[in-house]
Amino acid sequence: MRAHGGVRGCAADVASEYGDHPETAAPRMRWARALVEELYGARRAVHRSRDEWALVA
């Protein structure tokens, strides 16, 4: 995060890459979602909401 100038800089870099290479957007987002699910899956299972797509931080 520091290398990209924090959260906003990182988000801007990601958005720029998606604009330059839109064919990679879906696979990258699937990877990111799977990683978040792996890291926070147990916590999410305990705090389930009606919205199955919501992530609990």
Phi, psi and omega in degrees: 000319181297323182296338182257005180083030179091191184298313182296318179295320178296314179298321179294319178295319178296314179299320179296316179296320178296323178293323180283330184222069185298336180292343179266352185299307184297311178299322179294319180292324175297318179297313182298318180295319178296321179294315178298318179298319179295317183286323185245009184304314182296318179295319180296322181297324180287325185251045181296140175243180176293334181269105183296341182269354182288140175256139179257124180265000000 
